[in-house]
Amino acid sequence: MSLRLVKANMACNKPKKTPSHPKKSHVVKACANGKEKIIRFGEQGASTAGKPKSGESAKMKAKRKSFKARHGKNIAKGKMSAAYWADKVKW
């Protein structure tokens, strides 16, 4: 039995983990300009860079920089794009 998301019951712009989802690690109800949209984002089980840590390895810094460069155009689209949420939550 799968639990269905009910858009009406979700809070706006509050990402949630989805550990039981086969592909995506998070879900959010994105709200902007009077529009609402369910967005699933993030690779399940990916070891993302996270927030910068003191003494962080050069490899993780490069990984974060690479992600932001690769998806910068879509991140700039704002709250209605999956890249924006992945950048905010996972990177």
VORO-562351 format. One record per atom (N, C-alpha, C): x, y, z. Coordinates in steps of 0.05 Angstrom, whole numbers, plus 5000, padded with zeros to 4 digits. Example, Ala and Ser with C-alpha at 12.3 -4.5 7.8 and 13.67 -1.06 7.14 Angstrom:
526448865156
524649105156
526449345156
525749555142
527349795143
525850015157
***
This chain:
501749765000
500050005000
501850255000
501450424981
503050674979
501450904991
502951085004
501651325014
501751534993
499451634986
499251844965
499552114979
500952284964
501152564974
498652714967
497652864986
495253024981
496253314981
496253444958
497353714955
496053904976
493553874981
492154054999
493154035028
494153805035
495153755062
498053835066
499453905045
502253975047
502754265052
504754335067
505454615072
507154715049
506754965042
508155095020
511155115026
512755045007
515655085007
517054965031
516054725040
517254575062
518054305051
520654265044
521554005033
521253785054
520553545044
520353305061
521953075049
523152915066
524552675056
522552465048
523252315027
521552095018
523251835017
523751725040
525551485040
524451245026
521851225023
520650995010
520251034980
520951264969
520651314941
522951174926
522351034904
524450884890
526651054878
526051294868
528051454854
528751714868
526851874877
527352144887
527452144918
529252304929
529652304958
527952504973
526952704959
525352914972
523053004955
521053124968
518753234955
518053504968
516953684952
516153944963
513754044947
512054194961
509854334948
510854614943
511654674919
512754944913
510455134908
510555364921
508455564918
509755834910
508955944888
510056204879
508056324860
507656584862
505956744844
503156624842
502056524864
499356414864
499056144852
501356014845
501255744834
502455544853
501455294852
502555074869
503354844851
505554714859
506554494842
508054304860
507454044857
508953834872
511453774856
513753794870
516353744857
517753524872
518653314858
520353114870
523153164860
525053144878
527853214871
529853054887
532253044878
534452914892
534652614887
537052524881
537452234876
537352084903
535851874903
535651704927
538451574933
539451614957
541951484964
544451624954
544151864942
546552004932
548052124956
550752114954
552252244975
552952524966
551152714972
551552984963
553353134982
554253374974
556253514989
555153635014
552653715015
551553835039
552554115044
552254215069
553254475076
556354475079
557654695073
560554695076
561454645105
563254455108
564154385135
566954505138
567754565163
570454655167
572354425162
574454475147
576254255140
575154075118
573254175103
572054005081
574153945060
573953705049
575853625029
575553775003
577753804989
577653944963
575853794944
575653534947
573953374929
570953454933
570053494958
567353574963
566753854953
568754034957
568454314947
568154314917
569754144904
569554124874
566954004866
565953814881
563353684875
561053884877
561054044898
559054244902
559154454879
561554554874
561954754853
560954644826
561654394820
560854274795
557754254792
556454174814
553554154814
552254434808
553254634822
552054904819
552655014791
554954954780
555555044753
553854904732
553454644736
551954484717
549054554717
547954624740
545054674742
544354964748
546355144746
545855424752
543555554738
543255484712
541155604696
538355534707
538055274715
535555184726
535155274755
537255294771
537055394798
535955674798
536855834779
536056114777
533156144770
531855934761
528955954755
527255984780
528355924803
526955974828
525455734839
523555784857
522155584872
520655374856
519955444831
518355254815
520055054800
522755044805
524454844792
525654654812
526054404803
527154194821
530054264828
531554384809
534354454814
534654654837
532754834839
532855034861
532654884888
530854694890
530454554915
532754364921
533754234900
536054054904
538454214914
538854454903
541054624911
540754714940
538354784947
537754884974
537954664996
536854424989
536654215009
539054025010
539953944986
542053734985
544853844981
545154084970
547854184964
548554414981
***
